[in-house]
């Protein structure tokens, strides 16, 4: 199942800088692992915001939920999710 996910991060302004740096490093490592596994198919930064648009390829809504909740920055995110399906006019057979 494909999901379009918008994640906007709002770290507290008074967060300890070392804590923020560690959360970001942990987030990057997990995001890259999930991309290598094919679960986090696409990841784009939204210009001018601490936010991204992503496409996840997971087996269920529950798997998406569990994946998002394990993100180190999850407690500081506003998340919007849209389920996606193949468009009949698409020229791509594998949606990659």
PDB file of N, CA, C and O in Angstrom, chain B, residues numbered from 101:
ATOM      1  N   UNK B 101       0.847  -1.175   0.000  1.00  0.00           N
ATOM      2  CA  UNK B 101       0.000   0.000   0.000  1.00  0.00           C
ATOM      3  C   UNK B 101       0.893   1.239   0.000  1.00  0.00           C
ATOM      4  O   UNK B 101       1.883   1.314   0.727  1.00  0.00           O
ATOM      5  N   UNK B 102       0.519   2.197  -0.827  1.00  0.00           N
ATOM      6  CA  UNK B 102       1.289   3.443  -0.903  1.00  0.00           C
ATOM      7  C   UNK B 102       0.593   4.549  -0.127  1.00  0.00           C
ATOM      8  O   UNK B 102      -0.629   4.693  -0.178  1.00  0.00           O
ATOM      9  N   UNK B 103       1.393   5.325   0.591  1.00  0.00           N
ATOM     10  CA  UNK B 103       0.881   6.445   1.367  1.00  0.00           C
ATOM     11  C   UNK B 103       1.749   7.674   1.128  1.00  0.00           C
ATOM     12  O   UNK B 103       2.977   7.600   1.179  1.00  0.00           O
ATOM     13  N   UNK B 104       1.102   8.793   0.871  1.00  0.00           N
ATOM     14  CA  UNK B 104       1.770  10.089   0.781  1.00  0.00           C
ATOM     15  C   UNK B 104       1.689  10.700   2.180  1.00  0.00           C
ATOM     16  O   UNK B 104       0.600  10.847   2.734  1.00  0.00           O
ATOM     17  N   UNK B 105       2.825  11.049   2.740  1.00  0.00           N
ATOM     18  CA  UNK B 105       2.876  11.545   4.119  1.00  0.00           C
ATOM     19  C   UNK B 105       3.600  12.884   4.148  1.00  0.00           C
ATOM     20  O   UNK B 105       4.707  13.017   3.628  1.00  0.00           O
ATOM     21  N   UNK B 106       2.966  13.863   4.757  1.00  0.00           N
ATOM     22  CA  UNK B 106       3.617  15.149   5.008  1.00  0.00           C
ATOM     23  C   UNK B 106       3.969  15.188   6.491  1.00  0.00           C
ATOM     24  O   UNK B 106       3.109  15.008   7.353  1.00  0.00           O
ATOM     25  N   UNK B 107       5.247  15.427   6.771  1.00  0.00           N
ATOM     26  CA  UNK B 107       5.712  15.521   8.156  1.00  0.00           C
ATOM     27  C   UNK B 107       6.312  16.904   8.383  1.00  0.00           C
ATOM     28  O   UNK B 107       7.243  17.312   7.689  1.00  0.00           O
ATOM     29  N   UNK B 108       5.772  17.609   9.353  1.00  0.00           N
ATOM     30  CA  UNK B 108       6.291  18.919   9.739  1.00  0.00           C
ATOM     31  C   UNK B 108       6.836  18.815  11.150  1.00  0.00           C
ATOM     32  O   UNK B 108       6.122  18.425  12.074  1.00  0.00           O
ATOM     33  N   UNK B 109       8.102  19.165  11.312  1.00  0.00           N
ATOM     34  CA  UNK B 109       8.771  19.036  12.609  1.00  0.00           C
ATOM     35  C   UNK B 109       8.753  20.380  13.322  1.00  0.00           C
ATOM     36  O   UNK B 109       9.046  21.417  12.728  1.00  0.00           O
ATOM     37  N   UNK B 110       8.405  20.346  14.603  1.00  0.00           N
ATOM     38  CA  UNK B 110       8.378  21.545  15.447  1.00  0.00           C
ATOM     39  C   UNK B 110       9.118  21.254  16.745  1.00  0.00           C
ATOM     40  O   UNK B 110       8.504  20.934  17.763  1.00  0.00           O
ATOM     41  N   UNK B 111      10.430  21.369  16.699  1.00  0.00           N
ATOM     42  CA  UNK B 111      11.211  21.166  17.920  1.00  0.00           C
ATOM     43  C   UNK B 111      11.031  22.364  18.842  1.00  0.00           C
ATOM     44  O   UNK B 111      10.957  23.499  18.372  1.00  0.00           O
ATOM     45  N   UNK B 112      10.958  22.125  20.153  1.00  0.00           N
ATOM     46  CA  UNK B 112      10.843  23.249  21.089  1.00  0.00           C
ATOM     47  C   UNK B 112      12.058  24.172  20.973  1.00  0.00           C
ATOM     48  O   UNK B 112      13.188  23.699  20.848  1.00  0.00           O
ATOM     49  N   UNK B 113      11.833  25.460  21.013  1.00  0.00           N
ATOM     50  CA  UNK B 113      12.937  26.416  20.876  1.00  0.00           C
ATOM     51  C   UNK B 113      13.940  26.299  22.016  1.00  0.00           C
ATOM     52  O   UNK B 113      15.106  26.662  21.864  1.00  0.00           O
ATOM     53  N   UNK B 114      13.484  25.793  23.155  1.00  0.00           N
ATOM     54  CA  UNK B 114      14.384  25.671  24.307  1.00  0.00           C
ATOM     55  C   UNK B 114      14.969  24.265  24.450  1.00  0.00           C
ATOM     56  O   UNK B 114      15.539  23.938  25.491  1.00  0.00           O
ATOM     57  N   UNK B 115      14.834  23.423  23.406  1.00  0.00           N
ATOM     58  CA  UNK B 115      15.391  22.077  23.485  1.00  0.00           C
ATOM     59  C   UNK B 115      16.914  22.151  23.537  1.00  0.00           C
ATOM     60  O   UNK B 115      17.526  22.961  22.841  1.00  0.00           O
ATOM     61  N   UNK B 116      17.511  21.319  24.348  1.00  0.00           N
ATOM     62  CA  UNK B 116      18.961  21.223  24.452  1.00  0.00           C
ATOM     63  C   UNK B 116      19.530  20.917  23.059  1.00  0.00           C
ATOM     64  O   UNK B 116      19.095  19.961  22.418  1.00  0.00           O
ATOM     65  N   UNK B 117      20.489  21.710  22.585  1.00  0.00           N
ATOM     66  CA  UNK B 117      21.026  21.512  21.233  1.00  0.00           C
ATOM     67  C   UNK B 117      21.638  20.127  21.009  1.00  0.00           C
ATOM     68  O   UNK B 117      21.530  19.569  19.917  1.00  0.00           O
ATOM     69  N   UNK B 118      22.274  19.580  22.033  1.00  0.00           N
ATOM     70  CA  UNK B 118      22.839  18.240  21.895  1.00  0.00           C
ATOM     71  C   UNK B 118      21.733  17.194  21.739  1.00  0.00           C
ATOM     72  O   UNK B 118      21.868  16.252  20.958  1.00  0.00           O
ATOM     73  N   UNK B 119      20.652  17.363  22.478  1.00  0.00           N
ATOM     74  CA  UNK B 119      19.503  16.451  22.370  1.00  0.00           C
ATOM     75  C   UNK B 119      18.894  16.547  20.968  1.00  0.00           C
ATOM     76  O   UNK B 119      18.580  15.529  20.350  1.00  0.00           O
ATOM     77  N   UNK B 120      18.731  17.765  20.476  1.00  0.00           N
ATOM     78  CA  UNK B 120      18.176  17.967  19.136  1.00  0.00           C
ATOM     79  C   UNK B 120      19.083  17.319  18.087  1.00  0.00           C
ATOM     80  O   UNK B 120      18.589  16.662  17.170  1.00  0.00           O
ATOM     81  N   UNK B 121      20.383  17.491  18.208  1.00  0.00           N
ATOM     82  CA  UNK B 121      21.323  16.910  17.247  1.00  0.00           C
ATOM     83  C   UNK B 121      21.253  15.386  17.270  1.00  0.00           C
ATOM     84  O   UNK B 121      21.318  14.745  16.221  1.00  0.00           O
ATOM     85  N   UNK B 122      21.119  14.803  18.465  1.00  0.00           N
ATOM     86  CA  UNK B 122      21.035  13.340  18.567  1.00  0.00           C
ATOM     87  C   UNK B 122      19.735  12.819  17.959  1.00  0.00           C
ATOM     88  O   UNK B 122      19.740  11.807  17.259  1.00  0.00           O
ATOM     89  N   UNK B 123      18.625  13.505  18.222  1.00  0.00           N
ATOM     90  CA  UNK B 123      17.349  13.101  17.624  1.00  0.00           C
ATOM     91  C   UNK B 123      17.422  13.144  16.097  1.00  0.00           C
ATOM     92  O   UNK B 123      16.941  12.235  15.422  1.00  0.00           O
ATOM     93  N   UNK B 124      18.025  14.201  15.561  1.00  0.00           N
ATOM     94  CA  UNK B 124      18.147  14.336  14.104  1.00  0.00           C
ATOM     95  C   UNK B 124      19.037  13.237  13.527  1.00  0.00           C
ATOM     96  O   UNK B 124      18.732  12.689  12.468  1.00  0.00           O
ATOM     97  N   UNK B 125      20.118  12.914  14.203  1.00  0.00           N
ATOM     98  CA  UNK B 125      21.018  11.853  13.731  1.00  0.00           C
ATOM     99  C   UNK B 125      20.310  10.496  13.760  1.00  0.00           C
ATOM    100  O   UNK B 125      20.431   9.703  12.826  1.00  0.00           O
ATOM    101  N   UNK B 126      19.574  10.239  14.839  1.00  0.00           N
ATOM    102  CA  UNK B 126      18.828   8.982  14.949  1.00  0.00           C
ATOM    103  C   UNK B 126      17.745   8.897  13.880  1.00  0.00           C
ATOM    104  O   UNK B 126      17.526   7.838  13.292  1.00  0.00           O
ATOM    105  N   UNK B 127      17.069  10.015  13.632  1.00  0.00           N
ATOM    106  CA  UNK B 127      16.029  10.079  12.603  1.00  0.00           C
ATOM    107  C   UNK B 127      16.624   9.778  11.226  1.00  0.00           C
ATOM    108  O   UNK B 127      16.057   9.003  10.455  1.00  0.00           O
ATOM    109  N   UNK B 128      17.755  10.387  10.925  1.00  0.00           N
ATOM    110  CA  UNK B 128      18.406  10.180   9.632  1.00  0.00           C
ATOM    111  C   UNK B 128      18.786   8.717   9.445  1.00  0.00           C
ATOM    112  O   UNK B 128      18.565   8.149   8.375  1.00  0.00           O
ATOM    113  N   UNK B 129      19.356   8.105  10.477  1.00  0.00           N
ATOM    114  CA  UNK B 129      19.768   6.705  10.383  1.00  0.00           C
ATOM    115  C   UNK B 129      18.563   5.796  10.125  1.00  0.00           C
ATOM    116  O   UNK B 129      18.635   4.900   9.284  1.00  0.00           O
ATOM    117  N   UNK B 130      17.467   6.018  10.835  1.00  0.00           N
ATOM    118  CA  UNK B 130      16.277   5.193  10.650  1.00  0.00           C
ATOM    119  C   UNK B 130      15.666   5.432   9.272  1.00  0.00           C
ATOM    120  O   UNK B 130      15.268   4.484   8.596  1.00  0.00           O
ATOM    121  N   UNK B 131      15.589   6.698   8.854  1.00  0.00           N
ATOM    122  CA  UNK B 131      15.021   7.016   7.541  1.00  0.00           C
ATOM    123  C   UNK B 131      15.827   6.343   6.432  1.00  0.00           C
ATOM    124  O   UNK B 131      15.253   5.808   5.484  1.00  0.00           O
ATOM    125  N   UNK B 132      17.141   6.368   6.547  1.00  0.00           N
ATOM    126  CA  UNK B 132      17.971   5.753   5.518  1.00  0.00           C
ATOM    127  C   UNK B 132      17.827   4.231   5.524  1.00  0.00           C
ATOM    128  O   UNK B 132      17.852   3.605   4.464  1.00  0.00           O
ATOM    129  N   UNK B 133      17.678   3.636   6.700  1.00  0.00           N
ATOM    130  CA  UNK B 133      17.463   2.184   6.776  1.00  0.00           C
ATOM    131  C   UNK B 133      16.132   1.806   6.135  1.00  0.00           C
ATOM    132  O   UNK B 133      16.059   0.848   5.365  1.00  0.00           O
ATOM    133  N   UNK B 134      15.069   2.568   6.456  1.00  0.00           N
ATOM    134  CA  UNK B 134      13.757   2.290   5.887  1.00  0.00           C
ATOM    135  C   UNK B 134      13.747   2.497   4.369  1.00  0.00           C
ATOM    136  O   UNK B 134      13.038   1.788   3.654  1.00  0.00           O
ATOM    137  N   UNK B 135      14.525   3.457   3.875  1.00  0.00           N
ATOM    138  CA  UNK B 135      14.649   3.643   2.433  1.00  0.00           C
ATOM    139  C   UNK B 135      15.361   2.448   1.798  1.00  0.00           C
ATOM    140  O   UNK B 135      14.936   1.958   0.752  1.00  0.00           O
ATOM    141  N   UNK B 136      16.430   1.985   2.419  1.00  0.00           N
ATOM    142  CA  UNK B 136      17.167   0.835   1.898  1.00  0.00           C
ATOM    143  C   UNK B 136      16.288  -0.416   1.863  1.00  0.00           C
ATOM    144  O   UNK B 136      16.428  -1.262   0.980  1.00  0.00           O
ATOM    145  N   UNK B 137      15.382  -0.518   2.831  1.00  0.00           N
ATOM    146  CA  UNK B 137      14.461  -1.666   2.896  1.00  0.00           C
ATOM    147  C   UNK B 137      13.291  -1.531   1.914  1.00  0.00           C
ATOM    148  O   UNK B 137      12.545  -2.488   1.711  1.00  0.00           O
ATOM    149  N   UNK B 138      13.127  -0.351   1.306  1.00  0.00           N
ATOM    150  CA  UNK B 138      12.040  -0.137   0.365  1.00  0.00           C
ATOM    151  C   UNK B 138      10.731   0.304   1.005  1.00  0.00           C
ATOM    152  O   UNK B 138       9.727   0.453   0.309  1.00  0.00           O
ATOM    153  N   UNK B 139      10.724   0.513   2.302  1.00  0.00           N
ATOM    154  CA  UNK B 139       9.511   0.946   3.007  1.00  0.00           C
ATOM    155  C   UNK B 139       9.270   2.444   2.829  1.00  0.00           C
ATOM    156  O   UNK B 139       8.132   2.876   2.648  1.00  0.00           O
ATOM    157  N   UNK B 140      10.331   3.226   2.879  1.00  0.00           N
ATOM    158  CA  UNK B 140      10.251   4.692   2.718  1.00  0.00           C
ATOM    159  C   UNK B 140      10.742   4.964   1.304  1.00  0.00           C
ATOM    160  O   UNK B 140      11.932   5.193   1.088  1.00  0.00           O
ATOM    161  N   UNK B 141       9.842   4.939   0.355  1.00  0.00           N
ATOM    162  CA  UNK B 141      10.211   4.922  -1.056  1.00  0.00           C
ATOM    163  C   UNK B 141      10.764   6.252  -1.547  1.00  0.00           C
ATOM    164  O   UNK B 141      11.739   6.277  -2.297  1.00  0.00           O
ATOM    165  N   UNK B 142      10.155   7.354  -1.134  1.00  0.00           N
ATOM    166  CA  UNK B 142      10.610   8.677  -1.582  1.00  0.00           C
ATOM    167  C   UNK B 142      10.617   9.632  -0.393  1.00  0.00           C
ATOM    168  O   UNK B 142       9.807   9.511   0.526  1.00  0.00           O
ATOM    169  N   UNK B 143      11.548  10.583  -0.432  1.00  0.00           N
ATOM    170  CA  UNK B 143      11.685  11.570   0.639  1.00  0.00           C
ATOM    171  C   UNK B 143      12.139  12.893   0.025  1.00  0.00           C
ATOM    172  O   UNK B 143      13.223  12.980  -0.552  1.00  0.00           O
ATOM    173  N   UNK B 144      11.302  13.919   0.156  1.00  0.00           N
ATOM    174  CA  UNK B 144      11.616  15.253  -0.376  1.00  0.00           C
ATOM    175  C   UNK B 144      11.470  16.293   0.710  1.00  0.00           C
ATOM    176  O   UNK B 144      10.497  16.273   1.465  1.00  0.00           O
ATOM    177  N   UNK B 145      12.421  17.196   0.797  1.00  0.00           N
ATOM    178  CA  UNK B 145      12.329  18.343   1.700  1.00  0.00           C
ATOM    179  C   UNK B 145      11.385  19.366   1.094  1.00  0.00           C
ATOM    180  O   UNK B 145      11.355  19.542  -0.124  1.00  0.00           O
ATOM    181  N   UNK B 146      10.618  20.039   1.933  1.00  0.00           N
ATOM    182  CA  UNK B 146       9.766  21.138   1.486  1.00  0.00           C
ATOM    183  C   UNK B 146      10.555  22.421   1.694  1.00  0.00           C
ATOM    184  O   UNK B 146      10.913  22.758   2.822  1.00  0.00           O
ATOM    185  N   UNK B 147      10.823  23.127   0.623  1.00  0.00           N
ATOM    186  CA  UNK B 147      11.659  24.324   0.683  1.00  0.00           C
ATOM    187  C   UNK B 147      11.094  25.340   1.668  1.00  0.00           C
ATOM    188  O   UNK B 147       9.901  25.645   1.661  1.00  0.00           O
ATOM    189  N   UNK B 148      11.976  25.853   2.509  1.00  0.00           N
ATOM    190  CA  UNK B 148      11.611  26.899   3.450  1.00  0.00           C
ATOM    191  C   UNK B 148      10.962  26.412   4.732  1.00  0.00           C
ATOM    192  O   UNK B 148      10.638  27.224   5.599  1.00  0.00           O
ATOM    193  N   UNK B 149      10.765  25.106   4.877  1.00  0.00           N
ATOM    194  CA  UNK B 149      10.130  24.553   6.076  1.00  0.00           C
ATOM    195  C   UNK B 149      10.981  23.421   6.636  1.00  0.00           C
ATOM    196  O   UNK B 149      11.777  22.814   5.918  1.00  0.00           O
ATOM    197  N   UNK B 150      10.807  23.145   7.915  1.00  0.00           N
ATOM    198  CA  UNK B 150      11.401  21.930   8.492  1.00  0.00           C
ATOM    199  C   UNK B 150      10.338  20.859   8.329  1.00  0.00           C
ATOM    200  O   UNK B 150       9.665  20.473   9.285  1.00  0.00           O
ATOM    201  N   UNK B 151      10.203  20.387   7.092  1.00  0.00           N
ATOM    202  CA  UNK B 151       9.123  19.472   6.734  1.00  0.00           C
ATOM    203  C   UNK B 151       9.526  18.673   5.510  1.00  0.00           C
ATOM    204  O   UNK B 151      10.458  19.031   4.790  1.00  0.00           O
ATOM    205  N   UNK B 152       8.796  17.574   5.286  1.00  0.00           N
ATOM    206  CA  UNK B 152       9.049  16.764   4.103  1.00  0.00           C
ATOM    207  C   UNK B 152       7.767  16.155   3.580  1.00  0.00           C
ATOM    208  O   UNK B 152       6.772  16.019   4.292  1.00  0.00           O
ATOM    209  N   UNK B 153       7.826  15.793   2.306  1.00  0.00           N
ATOM    210  CA  UNK B 153       6.818  14.946   1.675  1.00  0.00           C
ATOM    211  C   UNK B 153       7.487  13.603   1.453  1.00  0.00           C
ATOM    212  O   UNK B 153       8.614  13.539   0.962  1.00  0.00           O
ATOM    213  N   UNK B 154       6.807  12.545   1.809  1.00  0.00           N
ATOM    214  CA  UNK B 154       7.365  11.214   1.663  1.00  0.00           C
ATOM    215  C   UNK B 154       6.329  10.277   1.076  1.00  0.00           C
ATOM    216  O   UNK B 154       5.126  10.520   1.164  1.00  0.00           O
ATOM    217  N   UNK B 155       6.818   9.196   0.473  1.00  0.00           N
ATOM    218  CA  UNK B 155       5.958   8.112   0.024  1.00  0.00           C
ATOM    219  C   UNK B 155       6.443   6.850   0.723  1.00  0.00           C
ATOM    220  O   UNK B 155       7.609   6.468   0.620  1.00  0.00           O
ATOM    221  N   UNK B 156       5.523   6.217   1.432  1.00  0.00           N
ATOM    222  CA  UNK B 156       5.798   4.956   2.109  1.00  0.00           C
ATOM    223  C   UNK B 156       5.119   3.826   1.364  1.00  0.00           C
ATOM    224  O   UNK B 156       4.008   3.986   0.859  1.00  0.00           O
ATOM    225  N   UNK B 157       5.776   2.699   1.296  1.00  0.00           N
ATOM    226  CA  UNK B 157       5.240   1.490   0.668  1.00  0.00           C
ATOM    227  C   UNK B 157       5.236   0.404   1.742  1.00  0.00           C
ATOM    228  O   UNK B 157       6.251  -0.248   1.985  1.00  0.00           O
ATOM    229  N   UNK B 158       4.099   0.222   2.372  1.00  0.00           N
ATOM    230  CA  UNK B 158       3.968  -0.712   3.490  1.00  0.00           C
ATOM    231  C   UNK B 158       2.783  -1.646   3.241  1.00  0.00           C
ATOM    232  O   UNK B 158       1.978  -1.412   2.339  1.00  0.00           O
ATOM    233  N   UNK B 159       2.685  -2.700   4.044  1.00  0.00           N
ATOM    234  CA  UNK B 159       1.653  -3.712   3.832  1.00  0.00           C
ATOM    235  C   UNK B 159       0.283  -3.335   4.376  1.00  0.00           C
ATOM    236  O   UNK B 159      -0.726  -3.909   3.967  1.00  0.00           O
ATOM    237  N   UNK B 160       0.237  -2.365   5.305  1.00  0.00           N
ATOM    238  CA  UNK B 160      -1.045  -2.040   5.923  1.00  0.00           C
ATOM    239  C   UNK B 160      -1.000  -0.653   6.554  1.00  0.00           C
ATOM    240  O   UNK B 160       0.067  -0.066   6.737  1.00  0.00           O
ATOM    241  N   UNK B 161      -2.179  -0.151   6.879  1.00  0.00           N
ATOM    242  CA  UNK B 161      -2.279   1.112   7.612  1.00  0.00           C
ATOM    243  C   UNK B 161      -1.594   0.968   8.971  1.00  0.00           C
ATOM    244  O   UNK B 161      -0.932   1.892   9.442  1.00  0.00           O
ATOM    245  N   UNK B 162      -1.759  -0.190   9.590  1.00  0.00           N
ATOM    246  CA  UNK B 162      -1.131  -0.424  10.893  1.00  0.00           C
ATOM    247  C   UNK B 162       0.389  -0.362  10.793  1.00  0.00           C
ATOM    248  O   UNK B 162       1.046   0.195  11.672  1.00  0.00           O
ATOM    249  N   UNK B 163       0.953  -0.933   9.722  1.00  0.00           N
ATOM    250  CA  UNK B 163       2.402  -0.875   9.553  1.00  0.00           C
ATOM    251  C   UNK B 163       2.877   0.568   9.370  1.00  0.00           C
ATOM    252  O   UNK B 163       3.915   0.956   9.907  1.00  0.00           O
ATOM    253  N   UNK B 164       2.120   1.357   8.616  1.00  0.00           N
ATOM    254  CA  UNK B 164       2.473   2.774   8.478  1.00  0.00           C
ATOM    255  C   UNK B 164       2.449   3.458   9.842  1.00  0.00           C
ATOM    256  O   UNK B 164       3.385   4.171  10.205  1.00  0.00           O
ATOM    257  N   UNK B 165       1.379   3.238  10.586  1.00  0.00           N
ATOM    258  CA  UNK B 165       1.247   3.842  11.922  1.00  0.00           C
ATOM    259  C   UNK B 165       2.442   3.457  12.797  1.00  0.00           C
ATOM    260  O   UNK B 165       3.063   4.318  13.419  1.00  0.00           O
ATOM    261  N   UNK B 166       2.757   2.171  12.842  1.00  0.00           N
ATOM    262  CA  UNK B 166       3.870   1.706  13.674  1.00  0.00           C
ATOM    263  C   UNK B 166       5.202   2.297  13.216  1.00  0.00           C
ATOM    264  O   UNK B 166       6.051   2.641  14.039  1.00  0.00           O
ATOM    265  N   UNK B 167       5.379   2.413  11.909  1.00  0.00           N
ATOM    266  CA  UNK B 167       6.616   2.988  11.364  1.00  0.00           C
ATOM    267  C   UNK B 167       6.757   4.446  11.757  1.00  0.00           C
ATOM    268  O   UNK B 167       7.817   4.876  12.211  1.00  0.00           O
ATOM    269  N   UNK B 168       5.687   5.204  11.581  1.00  0.00           N
ATOM    270  CA  UNK B 168       5.744   6.628  11.929  1.00  0.00           C
ATOM    271  C   UNK B 168       5.980   6.835  13.417  1.00  0.00           C
ATOM    272  O   UNK B 168       6.730   7.729  13.811  1.00  0.00           O
ATOM    273  N   UNK B 169       5.349   6.020  14.236  1.00  0.00           N
ATOM    274  CA  UNK B 169       5.496   6.185  15.685  1.00  0.00           C
ATOM    275  C   UNK B 169       6.896   5.861  16.190  1.00  0.00           C
ATOM    276  O   UNK B 169       7.283   6.320  17.265  1.00  0.00           O
ATOM    277  N   UNK B 170       7.659   5.080  15.434  1.00  0.00           N
ATOM    278  CA  UNK B 170       9.020   4.758  15.872  1.00  0.00           C
ATOM    279  C   UNK B 170      10.043   5.825  15.482  1.00  0.00           C
ATOM    280  O   UNK B 170      11.196   5.763  15.909  1.00  0.00           O
ATOM    281  N   UNK B 171       9.627   6.806  14.672  1.00  0.00           N
ATOM    282  CA  UNK B 171      10.553   7.865  14.289  1.00  0.00           C
ATOM    283  C   UNK B 171      10.972   8.671  15.514  1.00  0.00           C
ATOM    284  O   UNK B 171      10.108   9.081  16.290  1.00  0.00           O
ATOM    285  N   UNK B 172      12.256   8.911  15.712  1.00  0.00           N
ATOM    286  CA  UNK B 172      12.714   9.662  16.872  1.00  0.00           C
ATOM    287  C   UNK B 172      12.090  11.057  16.999  1.00  0.00           C
ATOM    288  O   UNK B 172      11.884  11.545  18.111  1.00  0.00           O
ATOM    289  N   UNK B 173      11.790  11.698  15.866  1.00  0.00           N
ATOM    290  CA  UNK B 173      11.195  13.039  15.908  1.00  0.00           C
ATOM    291  C   UNK B 173       9.662  13.009  15.976  1.00  0.00           C
ATOM    292  O   UNK B 173       9.027  14.063  16.016  1.00  0.00           O
ATOM    293  N   UNK B 174       9.072  11.826  15.989  1.00  0.00           N
ATOM    294  CA  UNK B 174       7.607  11.701  15.992  1.00  0.00           C
ATOM    295  C   UNK B 174       6.914  12.585  17.041  1.00  0.00           C
ATOM    296  O   UNK B 174       5.915  13.228  16.717  1.00  0.00           O
ATOM    297  N   UNK B 175       7.408  12.638  18.279  1.00  0.00           N
ATOM    298  CA  UNK B 175       6.709  13.468  19.277  1.00  0.00           C
ATOM    299  C   UNK B 175       6.640  14.952  18.920  1.00  0.00           C
ATOM    300  O   UNK B 175       5.850  15.699  19.496  1.00  0.00           O
ATOM    301  N   UNK B 176       7.466  15.371  17.974  1.00  0.00           N
ATOM    302  CA  UNK B 176       7.537  16.788  17.596  1.00  0.00           C
ATOM    303  C   UNK B 176       6.988  17.044  16.189  1.00  0.00           C
ATOM    304  O   UNK B 176       7.236  18.097  15.603  1.00  0.00           O
ATOM    305  N   UNK B 177       6.248  16.080  15.659  1.00  0.00           N
ATOM    306  CA  UNK B 177       5.753  16.185  14.285  1.00  0.00           C
ATOM    307  C   UNK B 177       4.252  16.398  14.214  1.00  0.00           C
ATOM    308  O   UNK B 177       3.487  15.892  15.035  1.00  0.00           O
ATOM    309  N   UNK B 178       3.859  17.160  13.208  1.00  0.00           N
ATOM    310  CA  UNK B 178       2.477  17.183  12.741  1.00  0.00           C
ATOM    311  C   UNK B 178       2.500  16.361  11.454  1.00  0.00           C
ATOM    312  O   UNK B 178       3.300  16.633  10.559  1.00  0.00           O
ATOM    313  N   UNK B 179       1.628  15.358  11.358  1.00  0.00           N
ATOM    314  CA  UNK B 179       1.666  14.416  10.241  1.00  0.00           C
ATOM    315  C   UNK B 179       0.321  14.394   9.532  1.00  0.00           C
ATOM    316  O   UNK B 179      -0.732  14.344  10.167  1.00  0.00           O
ATOM    317  N   UNK B 180       0.374  14.431   8.205  1.00  0.00           N
ATOM    318  CA  UNK B 180      -0.818  14.281   7.364  1.00  0.00           C
ATOM    319  C   UNK B 180      -0.583  13.087   6.448  1.00  0.00           C
ATOM    320  O   UNK B 180       0.488  12.958   5.856  1.00  0.00           O
ATOM    321  N   UNK B 181      -1.587  12.209   6.328  1.00  0.00           N
ATOM    322  CA  UNK B 181      -1.448  10.987   5.543  1.00  0.00           C
ATOM    323  C   UNK B 181      -2.561  10.897   4.507  1.00  0.00           C
ATOM    324  O   UNK B 181      -3.727  11.164   4.798  1.00  0.00           O
ATOM    325  N   UNK B 182      -2.174  10.516   3.291  1.00  0.00           N
ATOM    326  CA  UNK B 182      -3.131  10.232   2.222  1.00  0.00           C
ATOM    327  C   UNK B 182      -2.790   8.879   1.623  1.00  0.00           C
ATOM    328  O   UNK B 182      -1.649   8.638   1.230  1.00  0.00           O
ATOM    329  N   UNK B 183      -3.781   7.993   1.553  1.00  0.00           N
ATOM    330  CA  UNK B 183      -3.584   6.716   0.866  1.00  0.00           C
ATOM    331  C   UNK B 183      -3.589   6.975  -0.634  1.00  0.00           C
ATOM    332  O   UNK B 183      -4.319   7.840  -1.118  1.00  0.00           O
ATOM    333  N   UNK B 184      -2.771   6.220  -1.373  1.00  0.00           N
ATOM    334  CA  UNK B 184      -2.677   6.417  -2.816  1.00  0.00           C
ATOM    335  C   UNK B 184      -2.919   5.090  -3.529  1.00  0.00           C
ATOM    336  O   UNK B 184      -2.651   4.016  -2.991  1.00  0.00           O
ATOM    337  N   UNK B 185      -3.426   5.193  -4.740  1.00  0.00           N
ATOM    338  CA  UNK B 185      -3.568   4.017  -5.592  1.00  0.00           C
ATOM    339  C   UNK B 185      -3.221   4.408  -7.019  1.00  0.00           C
ATOM    340  O   UNK B 185      -3.143   5.590  -7.352  1.00  0.00           O
ATOM    341  N   UNK B 186      -3.017   3.419  -7.839  1.00  0.00           N
ATOM    342  CA  UNK B 186      -2.600   3.636  -9.226  1.00  0.00           C
ATOM    343  C   UNK B 186      -3.627   4.464  -9.974  1.00  0.00           C
ATOM    344  O   UNK B 186      -4.831   4.237  -9.861  1.00  0.00           O
ATOM    345  N   UNK B 187      -3.139   5.418 -10.732  1.00  0.00           N
ATOM    346  CA  UNK B 187      -4.002   6.229 -11.600  1.00  0.00           C
ATOM    347  C   UNK B 187      -4.090   5.527 -12.954  1.00  0.00           C
ATOM    348  O   UNK B 187      -3.071   5.077 -13.477  1.00  0.00           O
ATOM    349  N   UNK B 188      -5.283   5.427 -13.526  1.00  0.00           N
ATOM    350  CA  UNK B 188      -5.421   4.698 -14.785  1.00  0.00           C
ATOM    351  C   UNK B 188      -4.661   5.338 -15.956  1.00  0.00           C
ATOM    352  O   UNK B 188      -4.438   4.670 -16.965  1.00  0.00           O
ATOM    353  N   UNK B 189      -4.267   6.584 -15.855  1.00  0.00           N
ATOM    354  CA  UNK B 189      -3.520   7.232 -16.938  1.00  0.00           C
ATOM    355  C   UNK B 189      -2.005   7.157 -16.757  1.00  0.00           C
ATOM    356  O   UNK B 189      -1.254   7.639 -17.605  1.00  0.00           O
ATOM    357  N   UNK B 190      -1.553   6.553 -15.656  1.00  0.00           N
ATOM    358  CA  UNK B 190      -0.109   6.462 -15.416  1.00  0.00           C
ATOM    359  C   UNK B 190       0.563   5.595 -16.478  1.00  0.00           C
ATOM    360  O   UNK B 190       0.046   4.545 -16.860  1.00  0.00           O
ATOM    361  N   UNK B 191       1.728   6.053 -16.949  1.00  0.00           N
ATOM    362  CA  UNK B 191       2.482   5.275 -17.927  1.00  0.00           C
ATOM    363  C   UNK B 191       3.471   4.333 -17.241  1.00  0.00           C
ATOM    364  O   UNK B 191       4.118   3.532 -17.915  1.00  0.00           O
ATOM    365  N   UNK B 192       3.602   4.413 -15.915  1.00  0.00           N
ATOM    366  CA  UNK B 192       4.548   3.588 -15.169  1.00  0.00           C
ATOM    367  C   UNK B 192       3.851   2.341 -14.649  1.00  0.00           C
ATOM    368  O   UNK B 192       2.743   2.412 -14.117  1.00  0.00           O
ATOM    369  N   UNK B 193       4.503   1.212 -14.804  1.00  0.00           N
ATOM    370  CA  UNK B 193       3.895  -0.033 -14.357  1.00  0.00           C
ATOM    371  C   UNK B 193       4.204  -0.368 -12.911  1.00  0.00           C
ATOM    372  O   UNK B 193       3.458  -1.119 -12.283  1.00  0.00           O
ATOM    373  N   UNK B 194       5.301   0.178 -12.359  1.00  0.00           N
ATOM    374  CA  UNK B 194       5.674  -0.189 -11.000  1.00  0.00           C
ATOM    375  C   UNK B 194       5.588   0.979 -10.020  1.00  0.00           C
ATOM    376  O   UNK B 194       5.928   0.815  -8.849  1.00  0.00           O
ATOM    377  N   UNK B 195       5.146   2.147 -10.466  1.00  0.00           N
ATOM    378  CA  UNK B 195       4.966   3.323  -9.606  1.00  0.00           C
ATOM    379  C   UNK B 195       6.255   3.785  -8.940  1.00  0.00           C
ATOM    380  O   UNK B 195       6.197   4.453  -7.908  1.00  0.00           O
ATOM    381  N   UNK B 196       7.406   3.455  -9.492  1.00  0.00           N
ATOM    382  CA  UNK B 196       8.678   3.862  -8.882  1.00  0.00           C
ATOM    383  C   UNK B 196       9.207   5.109  -9.535  1.00  0.00           C
ATOM    384  O   UNK B 196      10.268   5.602  -9.155  1.00  0.00           O
TER     385      UNK B 196
END
